[in-house]
Amino acid sequence: MANDKKKNSEETGKQDKAPTHIVYHVVGYDNGNKANWTRAGAAWAHKDGEGFNVALNLFPVDGRLVIRTRKEDEPDQENKD
């Protein structure tokens, strides 16, 4: 069964470790109002540093996605069991 988990992880590109970055959906900043930031998922940096694997919990139709480095004290919502 451990081999199945490893194979599944490799096929989907999802990492077993904590994400290196957090993905946010950002909307707004009109007329001096602050933008609304919503956590949208997580990202794992590729070993070669040339890209990311991204897992989204929502699919925004407006606004923008912002990927920020995950802070050490930030909870890992992707791997909560």
C-alpha positions as CSV (number, residue, x, y, z in Angstrom):
1,M,0.0,0.0,0.0
2,A,2.9,2.4,0.6
3,N,4.0,1.9,-3.0
4,D,0.5,3.0,-4.1
5,K,0.7,6.2,-2.1
6,K,4.1,7.0,-3.5
7,K,3.0,6.2,-7.1
8,N,-0.1,8.4,-6.6
9,S,2.0,11.3,-5.2
10,E,4.3,11.1,-8.2
11,E,1.5,11.0,-10.7
12,T,-0.3,14.0,-9.3
13,G,2.8,16.0,-8.5
14,K,1.6,16.6,-4.9
15,Q,4.2,16.7,-2.3
16,D,4.0,14.9,1.1
17,K,5.8,17.8,2.8
18,A,4.5,21.2,3.9
19,P,4.0,23.7,1.1
20,T,6.8,26.2,0.4
21,H,4.3,28.9,-0.6
22,I,0.7,30.0,0.1
23,V,-1.6,31.0,-2.7
24,Y,-4.1,33.9,-2.1
25,H,-7.0,35.2,-4.2
26,V,-6.9,39.0,-4.1
27,V,-9.9,41.2,-5.1
28,G,-10.3,44.9,-4.8
29,Y,-8.3,48.0,-3.9
30,D,-10.8,50.5,-5.4
31,N,-11.3,54.0,-4.2
32,G,-8.8,53.7,-1.4
33,N,-10.4,50.5,0.1
34,K,-8.1,47.7,1.1
35,A,-7.9,44.6,-1.1
36,N,-9.6,41.5,0.2
37,W,-7.1,38.5,0.5
38,T,-8.5,35.0,0.8
39,R,-6.3,31.9,1.2
40,A,-6.9,29.9,-2.0
41,G,-4.4,27.1,-1.8
42,A,-0.7,26.1,-1.6
43,A,2.3,25.7,-3.8
44,W,5.4,23.6,-3.7
45,A,8.6,24.8,-5.3
46,H,10.2,22.5,-7.8
47,K,13.6,21.1,-6.8
48,D,15.3,22.9,-9.7
49,G,13.8,26.2,-8.6
50,E,12.2,26.8,-12.0
51,G,8.5,26.4,-11.1
52,F,5.8,25.3,-8.7
53,N,3.1,22.6,-8.2
54,V,0.0,24.5,-7.2
55,A,-3.1,23.1,-5.4
56,L,-6.1,25.4,-5.3
57,N,-9.1,25.1,-2.9
58,L,-11.1,27.5,-5.0
59,F,-11.1,28.6,-8.6
60,P,-11.4,32.4,-8.9
61,V,-13.2,34.1,-11.8
62,D,-12.0,37.6,-10.9
63,G,-9.2,39.3,-9.1
64,R,-5.7,37.8,-9.2
65,L,-3.7,35.0,-7.6
66,V,-0.7,36.0,-5.4
67,I,1.8,33.4,-4.4
68,R,3.8,34.3,-1.2
69,T,6.5,32.4,0.6
70,R,5.1,30.4,3.5
71,K,6.2,31.6,6.9
72,E,7.4,29.0,9.4
73,D,4.7,29.7,11.9
74,E,1.9,29.7,9.3
75,P,-0.4,26.7,9.6
76,D,-0.4,24.1,6.8
77,Q,-4.1,23.8,5.8
78,E,-3.4,21.5,2.9
79,N,-2.2,18.6,5.1
80,K,-4.5,18.9,8.1
81,D,-5.8,15.5,9.1
